[in-house]
Amino acid sequence: MASAAACYLHPTRLAVEHCEQCRRPVCGSCLWYAESGRRLCPDHAAERLQAGETVTPPERYAEGIVHSEVSAAQPAGRGLPYQGNGVDLSALVAGLTGAAALLMCTGQVWVLPFLAFGLGVAAWWQARGAANARRTRWLAGLGLAGGGVYLLFILAWVAFTTVCALTVFINVIAAGPRIVPIPTPFPVTPFTP
């Protein structure tokens, strides 16, 4: 857990973790690991060594110490909705694909274009607050375009059927009441016994 506190042994260095026994902040050069994975300060690591337990010294992870201290010096993210690496991204895509598959199975797939359009509008509107505003606008535009084409098609279909219904209604009103024979697909001859 990154922290803005200074290491209790090296006040000029930022702490990268806290000892899980005493909660004192430690820098990367003071961070020891117990066999169980617990993070320890040098004092508690020495106690465990005297008790015969296996502890891993900071030198084992020397190449990562600088990176962890640089990471601790950077301000925390601004509450980004999604952060992660490639594995996290593949899990996100798997989750979204699974949700889309469930919508298809239940007949609710028609919701997806509306969702894409709505989320695209929201993302475009808030792109300035994104970690990568350009990428966010590009993806929001993709959602707007995909959902927008579907919505335009639906609006055109509604307009077309409305015009057809109005045309039929106006023609019926203009013609006045009359009896219209119902066409039959096959000629019918009356049955006589």
PARO-888043 format. One record per residue (C-alpha): x negated, y negated, z; residue in one letter. Coordinates in steps of 0.02 Angstrom, whole numbers, plus 50000, padded with zeros to 5 digits. Layout:
<r><east>X</east><north>Y</north><up>Z</up><rest>A</rest></r>
...
// end
This chain:
<r><east>50000</east><north>50000</north><up>50000</up><rest>M</rest></r>
<r><east>49919</east><north>49838</north><up>49946</up><rest>A</rest></r>
<r><east>49906</east><north>49706</north><up>50079</up><rest>S</rest></r>
<r><east>49850</east><north>49524</north><up>50086</up><rest>A</rest></r>
<r><east>49769</east><north>49552</north><up>50257</up><rest>A</rest></r>
<r><east>49581</east><north>49553</north><up>50283</up><rest>A</rest></r>
<r><east>49488</east><north>49710</north><up>50331</up><rest>C</rest></r>
<r><east>49464</east><north>49722</north><up>50520</up><rest>Y</rest></r>
<r><east>49277</east><north>49762</north><up>50496</up><rest>L</rest></r>
<r><east>49243</east><north>49650</north><up>50344</up><rest>H</rest></r>
<r><east>49341</east><north>49487</north><up>50365</up><rest>P</rest></r>
<r><east>49284</east><north>49423</north><up>50194</up><rest>T</rest></r>
<r><east>49363</east><north>49573</north><up>50102</up><rest>R</rest></r>
<r><east>49547</east><north>49603</north><up>50070</up><rest>L</rest></r>
<r><east>49623</east><north>49760</north><up>50142</up><rest>A</rest></r>
<r><east>49688</east><north>49890</north><up>50020</up><rest>V</rest></r>
<r><east>49774</east><north>50002</north><up>50149</up><rest>E</rest></r>
<r><east>49811</east><north>50020</north><up>50334</up><rest>H</rest></r>
<r><east>49749</east><north>50157</north><up>50448</up><rest>C</rest></r>
<r><east>49896</east><north>50274</north><up>50474</up><rest>E</rest></r>
<r><east>49852</east><north>50298</north><up>50658</up><rest>Q</rest></r>
<r><east>49816</east><north>50122</north><up>50721</up><rest>C</rest></r>
<r><east>49890</east><north>50018</north><up>50577</up><rest>R</rest></r>
<r><east>49730</east><north>49913</north><up>50563</up><rest>R</rest></r>
<r><east>49697</east><north>49845</north><up>50387</up><rest>P</rest></r>
<r><east>49546</east><north>49921</north><up>50298</up><rest>V</rest></r>
<r><east>49455</east><north>49878</north><up>50138</up><rest>C</rest></r>
<r><east>49405</east><north>50007</north><up>50008</up><rest>G</rest></r>
<r><east>49233</east><north>50030</north><up>50089</up><rest>S</rest></r>
<r><east>49312</east><north>50073</north><up>50257</up><rest>C</rest></r>
<r><east>49452</east><north>50186</north><up>50196</up><rest>L</rest></r>
<r><east>49431</east><north>50368</north><up>50244</up><rest>W</rest></r>
<r><east>49551</east><north>50511</north><up>50204</up><rest>Y</rest></r>
<r><east>49598</east><north>50656</north><up>50316</up><rest>A</rest></r>
<r><east>49619</east><north>50829</north><up>50240</up><rest>E</rest></r>
<r><east>49808</east><north>50802</north><up>50252</up><rest>S</rest></r>
<r><east>49792</east><north>50645</north><up>50146</up><rest>G</rest></r>
<r><east>49819</east><north>50523</north><up>50290</up><rest>R</rest></r>
<r><east>49725</east><north>50359</north><up>50273</up><rest>R</rest></r>
<r><east>49605</east><north>50324</north><up>50415</up><rest>L</rest></r>
<r><east>49495</east><north>50183</north><up>50477</up><rest>C</rest></r>
<r><east>49311</east><north>50225</north><up>50514</up><rest>P</rest></r>
<r><east>49346</east><north>50241</north><up>50701</up><rest>D</rest></r>
<r><east>49483</east><north>50372</north><up>50681</up><rest>H</rest></r>
<r><east>49385</east><north>50460</north><up>50544</up><rest>A</rest></r>
<r><east>49239</east><north>50478</north><up>50667</up><rest>A</rest></r>
<r><east>49357</east><north>50551</north><up>50797</up><rest>E</rest></r>
<r><east>49421</east><north>50680</north><up>50673</up><rest>R</rest></r>
<r><east>49243</east><north>50723</north><up>50620</up><rest>L</rest></r>
<r><east>49195</east><north>50753</north><up>50803</up><rest>Q</rest></r>
<r><east>49348</east><north>50865</north><up>50821</up><rest>A</rest></r>
<r><east>49283</east><north>50970</north><up>50674</up><rest>G</rest></r>
<r><east>49412</east><north>50916</north><up>50547</up><rest>E</rest></r>
<r><east>49371</east><north>50880</north><up>50365</up><rest>T</rest></r>
<r><east>49377</east><north>50697</north><up>50316</up><rest>V</rest></r>
<r><east>49330</east><north>50617</north><up>50151</up><rest>T</rest></r>
<r><east>49216</east><north>50465</north><up>50158</up><rest>P</rest></r>
<r><east>49241</east><north>50308</north><up>50052</up><rest>P</rest></r>
<r><east>49086</east><north>50349</north><up>49950</up><rest>E</rest></r>
<r><east>49182</east><north>50493</north><up>49869</up><rest>R</rest></r>
<r><east>49293</east><north>50363</north><up>49787</up><rest>Y</rest></r>
<r><east>49159</east><north>50229</north><up>49760</up><rest>A</rest></r>
<r><east>49205</east><north>50194</north><up>49579</up><rest>E</rest></r>
<r><east>49385</east><north>50153</north><up>49628</up><rest>G</rest></r>
<r><east>49344</east><north>50039</north><up>49773</up><rest>I</rest></r>
<r><east>49316</east><north>49884</north><up>49667</up><rest>V</rest></r>
<r><east>49476</east><north>49915</north><up>49569</up><rest>H</rest></r>
<r><east>49579</east><north>49937</north><up>49728</up><rest>S</rest></r>
<r><east>49511</east><north>49776</north><up>49801</up><rest>E</rest></r>
<r><east>49546</east><north>49680</north><up>49640</up><rest>V</rest></r>
<r><east>49722</east><north>49751</north><up>49642</up><rest>S</rest></r>
<r><east>49745</east><north>49696</north><up>49823</up><rest>A</rest></r>
<r><east>49691</east><north>49520</north><up>49776</up><rest>A</rest></r>
<r><east>49824</east><north>49504</north><up>49641</up><rest>Q</rest></r>
<r><east>49993</east><north>49438</north><up>49694</up><rest>P</rest></r>
<r><east>50132</east><north>49564</north><up>49706</up><rest>A</rest></r>
<r><east>50250</east><north>49580</north><up>49557</up><rest>G</rest></r>
<r><east>50402</east><north>49467</north><up>49552</up><rest>R</rest></r>
<r><east>50524</east><north>49606</north><up>49586</up><rest>G</rest></r>
<r><east>50516</east><north>49681</north><up>49412</up><rest>L</rest></r>
<r><east>50657</east><north>49804</north><up>49383</up><rest>P</rest></r>
<r><east>50542</east><north>49938</north><up>49313</up><rest>Y</rest></r>
<r><east>50357</east><north>49967</north><up>49336</up><rest>Q</rest></r>
<r><east>50257</east><north>50122</north><up>49298</up><rest>G</rest></r>
<r><east>50139</east><north>50215</north><up>49184</up><rest>N</rest></r>
<r><east>50168</east><north>50331</north><up>49036</up><rest>G</rest></r>
<r><east>50239</east><north>50470</north><up>49144</up><rest>V</rest></r>
<r><east>50364</east><north>50349</north><up>49222</up><rest>D</rest></r>
<r><east>50412</east><north>50288</north><up>49049</up><rest>L</rest></r>
<r><east>50442</east><north>50465</north><up>48985</up><rest>S</rest></r>
<r><east>50552</east><north>50498</north><up>49138</up><rest>A</rest></r>
<r><east>50649</east><north>50338</north><up>49101</up><rest>L</rest></r>
<r><east>50676</east><north>50390</north><up>48919</up><rest>V</rest></r>
<r><east>50728</east><north>50565</north><up>48976</up><rest>A</rest></r>
<r><east>50854</east><north>50491</north><up>49097</up><rest>G</rest></r>
<r><east>50927</east><north>50375</north><up>48967</up><rest>L</rest></r>
<r><east>50937</east><north>50515</north><up>48839</up><rest>T</rest></r>
<r><east>51022</east><north>50628</north><up>48966</up><rest>G</rest></r>
<r><east>51148</east><north>50492</north><up>49007</up><rest>A</rest></r>
<r><east>51183</east><north>50468</north><up>48821</up><rest>A</rest></r>
<r><east>51206</east><north>50657</north><up>48800</up><rest>A</rest></r>
<r><east>51330</east><north>50661</north><up>48944</up><rest>L</rest></r>
<r><east>51426</east><north>50517</north><up>48866</up><rest>L</rest></r>
<r><east>51433</east><north>50613</north><up>48701</up><rest>M</rest></r>
<r><east>51496</east><north>50771</north><up>48786</up><rest>C</rest></r>
<r><east>51636</east><north>50679</north><up>48875</up><rest>T</rest></r>
<r><east>51689</east><north>50578</north><up>48724</up><rest>G</rest></r>
<r><east>51633</east><north>50414</north><up>48801</up><rest>Q</rest></r>
<r><east>51495</east><north>50381</north><up>48673</up><rest>V</rest></r>
<r><east>51593</east><north>50230</north><up>48610</up><rest>W</rest></r>
<r><east>51532</east><north>50140</north><up>48768</up><rest>V</rest></r>
<r><east>51349</east><north>50140</north><up>48710</up><rest>L</rest></r>
<r><east>51361</east><north>49999</north><up>48580</up><rest>P</rest></r>
<r><east>51451</east><north>49887</north><up>48704</up><rest>F</rest></r>
<r><east>51321</east><north>49928</north><up>48835</up><rest>L</rest></r>
<r><east>51178</east><north>49894</north><up>48712</up><rest>A</rest></r>
<r><east>51253</east><north>49727</north><up>48662</up><rest>F</rest></r>
<r><east>51289</east><north>49672</north><up>48841</up><rest>G</rest></r>
<r><east>51118</east><north>49722</north><up>48907</up><rest>L</rest></r>
<r><east>51037</east><north>49641</north><up>48755</up><rest>G</rest></r>
<r><east>51123</east><north>49476</north><up>48792</up><rest>V</rest></r>
<r><east>51072</east><north>49486</north><up>48976</up><rest>A</rest></r>
<r><east>50891</east><north>49530</north><up>48934</up><rest>A</rest></r>
<r><east>50877</east><north>49393</north><up>48803</up><rest>W</rest></r>
<r><east>50947</east><north>49266</north><up>48924</up><rest>W</rest></r>
<r><east>50824</east><north>49314</north><up>49061</up><rest>Q</rest></r>
<r><east>50670</east><north>49351</north><up>48954</up><rest>A</rest></r>
<r><east>50571</east><north>49206</north><up>49029</up><rest>R</rest></r>
<r><east>50564</east><north>49299</north><up>49195</up><rest>G</rest></r>
<r><east>50500</east><north>49461</north><up>49117</up><rest>A</rest></r>
<r><east>50323</east><north>49527</north><up>49134</up><rest>A</rest></r>
<r><east>50308</east><north>49523</north><up>48944</up><rest>N</rest></r>
<r><east>50433</east><north>49397</north><up>48875</up><rest>A</rest></r>
<r><east>50393</east><north>49431</north><up>48692</up><rest>R</rest></r>
<r><east>50421</east><north>49619</north><up>48710</up><rest>R</rest></r>
<r><east>50579</east><north>49588</north><up>48810</up><rest>T</rest></r>
<r><east>50652</east><north>49474</north><up>48676</up><rest>R</rest></r>
<r><east>50607</east><north>49601</north><up>48541</up><rest>W</rest></r>
<r><east>50692</east><north>49744</north><up>48634</up><rest>L</rest></r>
<r><east>50841</east><north>49634</north><up>48679</up><rest>A</rest></r>
<r><east>50858</east><north>49588</north><up>48494</up><rest>G</rest></r>
<r><east>50857</east><north>49772</north><up>48450</up><rest>L</rest></r>
<r><east>50998</east><north>49803</north><up>48575</up><rest>G</rest></r>
<r><east>51094</east><north>49652</north><up>48510</up><rest>L</rest></r>
<r><east>51075</east><north>49708</north><up>48330</up><rest>A</rest></r>
<r><east>51121</east><north>49889</north><up>48362</up><rest>G</rest></r>
<r><east>51272</east><north>49848</north><up>48468</up><rest>G</rest></r>
<r><east>51318</east><north>49695</north><up>48364</up><rest>G</rest></r>
<r><east>51331</east><north>49791</north><up>48199</up><rest>V</rest></r>
<r><east>51450</east><north>49914</north><up>48282</up><rest>Y</rest></r>
<r><east>51552</east><north>49774</north><up>48360</up><rest>L</rest></r>
<r><east>51563</east><north>49682</north><up>48193</up><rest>L</rest></r>
<r><east>51624</east><north>49842</north><up>48111</up><rest>F</rest></r>
<r><east>51757</east><north>49863</north><up>48247</up><rest>I</rest></r>
<r><east>51812</east><north>49681</north><up>48229</up><rest>L</rest></r>
<r><east>51823</east><north>49699</north><up>48039</up><rest>A</rest></r>
<r><east>51927</east><north>49857</north><up>48059</up><rest>W</rest></r>
<r><east>52044</east><north>49772</north><up>48183</up><rest>V</rest></r>
<r><east>52062</east><north>49621</north><up>48067</up><rest>A</rest></r>
<r><east>52097</east><north>49733</north><up>47916</up><rest>F</rest></r>
<r><east>52230</east><north>49836</north><up>48006</up><rest>T</rest></r>
<r><east>52310</east><north>49678</north><up>48076</up><rest>T</rest></r>
<r><east>52321</east><north>49600</north><up>47901</up><rest>V</rest></r>
<r><east>52395</east><north>49762</north><up>47832</up><rest>C</rest></r>
<r><east>52524</east><north>49771</north><up>47972</up><rest>A</rest></r>
<r><east>52571</east><north>49588</north><up>47950</up><rest>L</rest></r>
<r><east>52588</east><north>49611</north><up>47762</up><rest>T</rest></r>
<r><east>52706</east><north>49758</north><up>47785</up><rest>V</rest></r>
<r><east>52805</east><north>49665</north><up>47919</up><rest>F</rest></r>
<r><east>52824</east><north>49509</north><up>47809</up><rest>I</rest></r>
<r><east>52878</east><north>49614</north><up>47658</up><rest>N</rest></r>
<r><east>53008</east><north>49706</north><up>47762</up><rest>V</rest></r>
<r><east>53078</east><north>49542</north><up>47830</up><rest>I</rest></r>
<r><east>53080</east><north>49463</north><up>47656</up><rest>A</rest></r>
<r><east>53168</east><north>49611</north><up>47575</up><rest>A</rest></r>
<r><east>53309</east><north>49613</north><up>47701</up><rest>G</rest></r>
<r><east>53397</east><north>49767</north><up>47766</up><rest>P</rest></r>
<r><east>53407</east><north>49908</north><up>47641</up><rest>R</rest></r>
<r><east>53406</east><north>50096</north><up>47639</up><rest>I</rest></r>
<r><east>53245</east><north>50168</north><up>47579</up><rest>V</rest></r>
<r><east>53245</east><north>50349</north><up>47524</up><rest>P</rest></r>
<r><east>53117</east><north>50456</north><up>47611</up><rest>I</rest></r>
<r><east>53005</east><north>50541</north><up>47485</up><rest>P</rest></r>
<r><east>52983</east><north>50729</north><up>47503</up><rest>T</rest></r>
<r><east>52826</east><north>50819</north><up>47449</up><rest>P</rest></r>
<r><east>52922</east><north>50961</north><up>47367</up><rest>F</rest></r>
<r><east>53086</east><north>50956</north><up>47276</up><rest>P</rest></r>
<r><east>53225</east><north>51021</north><up>47385</up><rest>V</rest></r>
<r><east>53376</east><north>51108</north><up>47318</up><rest>T</rest></r>
<r><east>53527</east><north>51119</north><up>47429</up><rest>P</rest></r>
<r><east>53564</east><north>51291</north><up>47498</up><rest>F</rest></r>
<r><east>53733</east><north>51360</north><up>47445</up><rest>T</rest></r>
<r><east>53788</east><north>51532</north><up>47508</up><rest>P</rest></r>
// end
